[in-house]
Amino acid sequence: MNYEMLTTCDTPLRAMSGLKGQMVTLMIGADTWIAPDPDGPWTKPPNRNPPDMEAFHKLLRDQLAANLGDDNCPGMVIQDGRSYLGYRYTSRTDPSPDQGGR
């Protein structure tokens, strides 16, 4: 099964994302809106984001870098008829007690 992702990202604190044909989320700072597609209409749902989204994104970035593993470079790969230098890796964020993680 293939999904087409729609993403517009000006910065980590200003982005719109969703699966084509499904709900789209727009985030600006800690504020969030949802819509059936990128053209709206936009609705403001209950806010479940941390108040300091910049600190939250920096924490995630640092955790992903610290937990980087299984990295390798298999060389050139062909995708849709174009050549790219491929990289593979795994990472994760640490559990967050504030979000129910242990």
Secondary structure as the mmCIF struct_conf table of DSSP 4:
data_model
#
loop_
_struct_conf.conf_type_id
_struct_conf.id
_struct_conf.beg_label_comp_id
_struct_conf.beg_label_asym_id
_struct_conf.beg_label_seq_id
_struct_conf.end_label_comp_id
_struct_conf.end_label_asym_id
_struct_conf.end_label_seq_id
STRN STRN1 MET A 5 THR A 11
TURN_TY1_P TURN_TY1_P1 PRO A 12 LEU A 13
STRN STRN2 ARG A 14 LEU A 19
TURN_TY1_P TURN_TY1_P2 LYS A 20 GLY A 21
BEND BEND1 GLN A 22 GLN A 22
STRN STRN3 VAL A 24 ILE A 28
TURN_TY1_P TURN_TY1_P3 GLY A 29 ALA A 30
STRN STRN4 ASP A 31 ALA A 35
BEND BEND2 PRO A 36 ASP A 37
TURN_TY1_P TURN_TY1_P4 PRO A 38 ASP A 39
STRN STRN5 THR A 43 THR A 43
BEND BEND3 ASN A 49 ASN A 49
BEND BEND4 PRO A 51 PRO A 51
HELX_RH_AL_P HELX_RH_AL_P1 MET A 53 ALA A 66
TURN_TY1_P TURN_TY1_P5 ASN A 67 ASN A 67
STRN STRN6 GLY A 69 GLN A 79
TURN_TY1_P TURN_TY1_P6 ASP A 80 GLY A 81
STRN STRN7 ARG A 82 THR A 90
HELX_LH_PP_P HELX_LH_PP_P1 THR A 93 PRO A 95
HELX_RH_3T_P HELX_RH_3T_P1 PRO A 97 GLN A 99
TURN_TY1_P TURN_TY1_P7 GLY A 100 GLY A 100
#
